């Protein structure tokens, strides 16, 4: 069974990795033509919103007690899977 702290650290690392990938996507979007740039930016906004949802779920998990974190883990996992 995974500990709460190990799970939090793993999820925080995943969010940081995705943040870097979103930043890379934005850099690519900045180099494209106007029409493609609009599509990139729309997708980036969707990704940022999903990332924020996952970050909020992780914050809820951090504030939970040892007994309740397992229940919240499902919400964090779903938010991260949606972001993938």
Secondary structure, DSSP 8 states (H G I E B T S, - for coil): ---HHHHHHHHHHHHHHHHHHHHHHHHHHHTS-HHHHHHHHHHHHHHHHHHHHHHHHHHHHHTS-TTTHHHHHHHHHHHHHHH-
